[in-house]
Amino acid sequence: MKTTAIATSAISNRMAFRMGSRWSISKGNSELLLDEIDRILLRLQDRADRQSAVIVCLCTGATLPDGCSPMPRDPNPATGMPLADNFLTMVEAAIHLNAAVHDGAIIVSRSTTADDYRIAGWSYRLHPLGVHVPAVANRGSAFNSCLAMSCAPGVDRVYLASKTELFSFRQGGITQF
């Protein structure tokens, strides 16, 4: 795992994570630990359909963060399932049901930090406005959208899984696995 530290607060947290400490993204009783979420999402690189990138946005709040716009799909895959070990199977089933699902981000949300993350939507456009984004070299629209979205209020983390790489974005910090 390679870490690029951009946000100061992300540096110490990520260093603790890299050194094996199990710090969590929340303080609730039903929290998923960050390394468990990373483990689940690392499986996205094992997808049978590796032609396109997958973006997963984790967020907390009564409503979705500003800058998340649904792209209606028909048929639209089911939502409400918890983020769990079978996430890759759910992604593959959603893409099998409607191949256009891969065009947008998967939103995985919870109302409060005491709640479990659940799939809230399959095909969202991420376009946060008014966020301060650290200056980095342009790596493409998906990468830059993930970085910007990670700085938006209510966003816990954003993941980008391409054919060969997995990135995690948190408050402007970037981790490459």
Secondary structure, 3 states (H helix, E strand, C coil): CEEECCCHHHHHHHHHHHCCCCCECCCCCCCCEHHHHHHHHHHHHHCCCCCCCEEEEEEECCCCCCCEEECCCCCCCCCCCECCCCHHHHHHHHHHHCHHHHHCEEEEEECCCCCCCEEEEEEEEECCCCCCCCCCCCCCHHHHHHHHHHCCCCEEEEEEECCCCEEEEECCEEEEC
